[in-house]
Amino acid sequence: MGALRFYLVAGEASGDRLGAALMRGLKAQAPENIEFYGIGGPLMQAEGLESLFDMNELAIFGLLEVLPKYRHLKKRLEQTAQDVLAKAPDALITIDSPGFTLRLAARVRAAFKGKIIHYVAPSVWAWKPGRAAKMAAHVDHVLALLPFEPPYMQAAGMTCDFVGHPVVAEAPPDPATVAKLRAGGPLITLLPGSRMGEITRLAPIFFAVARQLAGYRFAIPVAGAHLVEPLERMLADSGLEAEFILPDSGLKTATFAASELALAASGTVSIELAAVGTPMVIGYKTNWLTAEIMRRAMRAPSFTLVNLLTESKAVPEFAPQDCTVENLLGAMRGLLDDPAARAAQVRVGARAIKALGKGGEDPGLRAARSVLMALEGVAG
């Protein structure tokens, strides 16, 4: 049997994590001669991927932010499409970042003979219910992170398996490291995002909130080294003192676990925090146009995964129009002053993590098995 060839495309840090877990799973289950191509970050590169170009070029947030870079993104899309067709892999696996990856799938579909698999089902249950039907024209199979998503994809004509999220299989942080971080005094983690667009909008707000919380130390885990310099400038402008936790320090999850509370951008990080028992407040900020479109299109009762998975409002969350210093500060103070409320949120978070597959088979292995079954035409 010849080598199995996979072309994976991720466009941001959370996709890099998913892609790396999938690659590990494929290497564990597929024949020894397996080849990877595509676009990914440091985690995927550590698993053997040589990225076609820097993944961070695709990490663009918001409709208005895309416009100045439209021509460059279109060029990268065409470059990637040509590379996919030249490599002729058994499967093209696009990972989240639908603005780029689903356009790539549509671009290559007519000439591509392999399977096209999308990892992370689009939130059709939250907004854009027609997106699943549009996807079905060029996507064969979907790997879903949330247990209630497969029926939406299957109804549109694609096969789909719930595979869980790799964060549930990660080792807990070292207790000694957590204790050492706590020894310096009460700690709060600030997480204004992993993309420059959201960081530019959220960091000044988050830093202004933190300045009004006396008696706490602040840590800022950074998703990529390229974000350190702009964050340092914003931090200096704010007058806040905080410590950066760099990507290669290995201290991110320990910092989460050592924190009394986290103030975070909406996204996968809410699951990462819940996995180590860190209570949180979530904010989401976009440009006015994206915010208005979201407000009109939103169908789900929440945009925070912990709340969605538990059908609760345990995590305070603030949509773009409500993501203000005053609102975030009130929610932070409310939790900091109420240990019972923080403990209750942690319990709800544990339920969310269990719903994502905690205690079951490694999600990376489940995702890999789903991909291999899709290649054989027997996926669910």
C-alpha positions in Angstrom: 0.0 0.0 0.0 1.3 3.5 -0.9 1.7 6.3 1.5 -1.3 8.1 2.8 -1.1 11.7 2.0 -3.0 14.5 3.9 -3.1 18.2 3.2 -4.1 20.1 6.4 -4.9 23.8 6.5 -5.3 25.7 9.8 -5.5 29.5 10.2 -5.2 30.2 13.8 -3.8 28.9 17.2 -6.9 26.8 18.1 -6.8 25.2 14.6 -3.1 24.5 15.1 -3.9 22.6 18.3 -6.7 20.6 16.6 -4.5 19.8 13.6 -1.6 18.6 15.8 -3.8 16.3 17.7 -5.3 14.9 14.5 -1.8 14.4 13.1 -0.7 12.4 16.2 -3.9 10.3 15.9 -3.3 9.6 12.2 0.3 8.6 12.9 -0.8 6.3 15.6 -3.5 4.5 13.4 -2.3 4.8 9.8 0.5 2.9 8.1 4.1 4.0 8.8 4.4 5.8 5.4 2.2 8.8 6.0 2.8 12.3 4.5 1.6 15.6 5.6 1.4 18.9 3.7 -0.4 22.2 4.2 -0.5 25.2 6.4 -0.1 25.1 10.2 1.5 26.7 13.2 4.2 25.5 15.6 2.3 22.5 17.0 1.5 21.1 13.6 5.0 21.7 12.4 6.3 19.8 15.5 4.3 16.8 14.2 6.0 16.9 10.8 4.2 19.6 8.7 6.2 22.0 6.6 3.9 25.0 6.3 3.4 26.5 2.9 3.5 30.0 4.5 3.0 31.5 7.9 -0.3 30.5 9.3 -0.7 33.9 11.0 -1.4 35.5 7.7 -4.8 33.9 7.8 -5.6 34.9 11.4 -7.8 37.9 10.5 -10.8 38.9 12.6 -13.9 40.8 11.5 -15.4 41.8 8.2 -13.8 45.3 8.0 -10.4 43.9 8.9 -10.4 41.5 6.0 -11.0 44.2 3.4 -7.5 45.8 3.3 -5.9 42.3 3.0 -8.4 40.9 0.6 -6.1 40.9 -2.4 -3.3 39.2 -0.4 -5.7 36.6 1.0 -7.0 35.9 -2.5 -3.4 35.4 -3.7 -2.8 33.0 -0.8 -6.0 31.2 -1.5 -5.0 30.6 -5.1 -1.4 29.6 -4.1 -2.8 27.0 -1.6 -5.4 25.7 -4.1 -2.6 25.1 -6.7 -0.5 23.4 -4.1 -3.4 21.1 -3.0 -4.0 20.0 -6.6 -0.2 19.5 -7.3 0.2 17.4 -4.1 -3.0 15.4 -4.9 -3.4 14.1 -1.3 -5.9 11.4 -0.3 -7.7 14.0 1.8 -7.8 17.8 2.1 -8.6 18.5 5.8 -9.6 22.2 6.4 -9.6 23.2 10.1 -12.0 25.9 11.3 -11.2 29.4 9.9 -14.2 29.0 7.5 -13.6 32.4 5.7 -10.5 30.9 4.1 -10.8 27.1 4.4 -14.3 26.7 3.0 -13.4 29.0 0.1 -10.4 26.8 -0.5 -12.6 23.7 -0.5 -14.9 25.3 -3.0 -12.0 26.4 -5.2 -10.5 22.9 -5.5 -13.6 20.7 -5.5 -14.1 20.3 -9.2 -10.5 19.2 -9.9 -9.8 17.4 -6.6 -10.2 13.6 -6.6 -9.7 13.0 -2.9 -12.0 13.5 0.1 -12.6 17.0 1.5 -13.0 17.0 5.3 -13.8 20.0 7.4 -12.7 20.0 11.1 -15.0 22.0 13.4 -18.6 22.2 12.2 -19.7 25.7 11.5 -22.1 27.2 14.1 -25.2 26.8 11.9 -27.3 26.3 15.1 -26.2 29.8 16.2 -26.4 31.7 12.9 -26.3 31.3 9.1 -28.4 28.1 9.0 -27.9 27.9 5.2 -24.2 27.5 5.5 -24.4 23.7 6.0 -26.2 23.3 2.7 -23.6 25.5 0.9 -20.8 23.4 2.5 -22.3 20.2 1.3 -21.6 21.2 -2.3 -17.8 20.9 -1.7 -17.3 19.1 1.7 -17.7 15.4 2.0 -17.2 14.8 5.8 -17.2 16.9 9.0 -15.5 16.4 12.3 -17.7 18.0 15.0 -16.4 19.2 18.4 -19.9 19.5 19.9 -22.1 16.4 20.5 -25.3 18.1 19.1 -23.8 19.1 15.8 -23.8 15.9 13.6 -27.6 16.0 12.8 -27.3 19.5 11.3 -24.4 18.4 9.0 -26.1 15.1 8.1 -29.4 16.8 7.2 -27.4 18.9 4.7 -26.0 15.8 3.0 -22.6 15.4 4.6 -21.3 12.6 6.8 -20.3 13.8 10.3 -18.9 12.4 13.5 -18.7 13.9 16.9 -15.0 13.5 17.9 -14.7 15.7 21.0 -12.1 18.4 21.7 -8.4 17.6 22.3 -8.3 19.9 25.3 -10.1 17.2 27.4 -7.2 14.8 26.9 -4.4 17.1 27.9 -2.5 16.3 31.1 -3.3 18.5 34.1 -0.8 21.1 35.1 1.9 20.2 37.6 0.6 20.9 41.1 4.0 22.2 42.3 4.1 24.7 39.4 0.6 25.8 40.2 1.5 26.2 43.9 4.6 28.3 43.0 2.6 30.6 40.8 0.0 31.1 43.5 2.6 31.9 46.1 3.2 35.3 44.6 -0.2 36.5 45.5 -3.8 36.4 44.1 -3.6 36.1 40.3 -5.9 37.0 37.4 -5.4 35.8 33.8 -6.2 38.2 31.0 -6.8 36.6 27.6 -7.7 39.3 25.0 -7.5 36.8 22.0 -5.1 35.1 19.6 -5.7 37.4 16.5 -4.6 40.9 16.1 -8.1 42.2 15.2 -9.7 41.0 18.4 -6.6 41.9 20.5 -6.7 45.4 19.3 -10.3 45.8 20.3 -10.3 43.8 23.6 -6.9 44.4 25.2 -7.5 48.1 26.0 -10.8 47.2 27.6 -9.4 44.3 29.5 -6.4 46.3 30.7 -8.7 49.1 31.9 -10.8 46.6 33.8 -7.7 45.1 35.4 -6.4 48.5 36.5 -9.5 48.9 38.7 -9.0 45.5 40.5 -6.7 46.3 43.4 -4.6 43.7 45.2 -4.2 41.3 42.2 -1.3 40.2 40.0 -2.0 39.8 36.3 -0.8 37.3 33.7 -1.2 37.5 30.0 -0.6 34.2 28.1 0.4 35.0 24.6 -0.8 32.8 21.7 2.2 33.6 19.5 5.5 35.3 19.8 4.5 37.8 17.1 1.9 39.2 19.4 4.2 40.1 22.2 5.4 43.4 20.8 2.0 44.9 20.1 0.7 43.7 23.4 3.6 45.3 25.2 2.8 48.6 23.6 -0.9 48.3 24.6 0.1 47.4 28.1 2.5 50.3 28.4 -0.3 52.7 27.1 -2.7 51.3 29.8 -0.4 51.8 32.7 -1.1 48.3 33.9 1.6 46.0 35.2 1.4 42.4 34.1 3.5 39.4 33.2 3.6 37.8 29.8 3.4 34.0 29.6 5.2 33.1 26.4 4.0 30.2 24.2 7.2 28.1 24.7 7.2 28.6 28.5 5.0 25.6 29.1 3.2 27.6 31.9 -0.1 28.5 30.2 -2.3 25.8 31.8 -0.6 26.2 35.2 -1.2 29.9 35.0 -4.9 29.2 34.3 -5.1 26.8 37.2 -3.3 29.2 39.6 -5.7 32.1 38.8 -8.6 33.2 40.9 -10.4 34.3 37.7 -9.9 34.8 34.0 -11.1 37.6 31.7 -11.1 36.1 28.3 -12.1 36.6 24.6 -14.9 34.3 23.3 -13.6 31.1 21.8 -11.9 27.8 22.6 -10.1 29.3 25.5 -13.3 29.0 27.6 -12.9 25.2 27.3 -9.3 25.4 28.2 -10.1 27.4 31.4 -13.0 25.1 32.3 -10.7 22.0 31.9 -8.5 23.2 34.7 -11.3 24.6 36.9 -10.7 28.3 36.4 -13.8 30.5 36.6 -14.1 33.2 33.9 -15.9 36.2 32.4 -16.1 36.3 28.6 -16.1 39.4 26.3 -16.5 39.6 22.6 -15.8 42.8 20.6 -15.9 43.4 16.8 -16.2 46.3 14.5 -19.7 47.9 14.3 -20.6 46.2 11.1 -19.8 42.6 12.2 -21.5 43.3 15.6 -24.7 44.4 13.9 -24.7 41.4 11.5 -24.1 39.1 14.5 -26.9 40.7 16.5 -29.4 40.2 13.8 -28.3 36.7 12.9 -27.7 35.2 16.3 -30.1 32.3 17.0 -28.4 30.5 19.9 -28.9 31.6 23.6 -25.1 32.0 24.2 -21.8 32.3 22.3 -19.7 30.7 25.1 -19.1 27.0 24.7 -19.4 26.2 28.5 -22.9 27.8 28.5 -24.0 26.1 25.3 -22.9 22.7 26.4 -24.6 22.9 29.8 -27.6 24.9 28.6 -26.8 27.5 31.3 -25.7 31.1 31.9 -23.0 30.1 34.4 -20.3 32.1 32.6 -21.0 35.8 32.4 -20.7 36.8 28.8 -20.8 40.2 27.0 -21.7 40.6 23.3 -20.0 43.4 21.3 -22.6 46.0 22.2 -22.3 45.2 25.9 -18.6 44.5 26.1 -17.7 47.6 28.1 -15.3 48.3 31.0 -18.2 48.9 33.3 -20.0 45.7 32.5 -16.9 43.5 32.6 -15.7 45.1 35.8 -19.1 44.5 37.5 -19.0 40.8 36.5 -15.4 40.3 37.6 -16.0 42.0 41.0 -19.2 39.9 41.5 -17.3 36.7 41.1 -14.2 37.8 43.0 -16.4 38.7 46.0 -18.4 35.5 45.9 -16.3 32.2 46.3 -19.5 30.2 46.1 -20.4 31.6 42.7 -16.9 30.8 41.4 -17.2 27.3 42.7 -20.6 26.8 41.1 -19.2 28.0 37.8 -16.3 25.5 38.1 -18.8 22.7 38.6 -20.7 23.7 35.5 -17.5 23.9 33.6 -16.7 20.3 34.6 -20.0 19.2 33.1 -19.1 20.9 29.8 -15.7 19.2 29.7 -17.4 15.8 30.2 -19.8 16.6 27.4 -16.8 17.2 25.1 -15.5 13.7 25.8 -13.6 13.9 29.0 -12.9 10.3 30.3 -13.4 8.8 26.9 -11.0 8.0 24.0 -8.5 10.6 23.1 -10.3 13.1 20.7 -7.3 13.1 18.4 -7.6 9.4 17.9 -11.3 9.7 17.4 -10.8 12.4 14.8 -8.1 10.3 13.1 -10.4 7.2 13.0 -13.2 9.3 11.6 -10.9 10.6 8.8 -9.7 7.1 7.9 -13.3 5.7 7.9 -14.3 8.6 5.6 -11.6 7.6 3.2 -13.1 4.1 3.2 -16.6 5.5 2.7 -18.0 4.2 6.0 -18.1 7.5 8.1 -21.2 8.3 10.1 
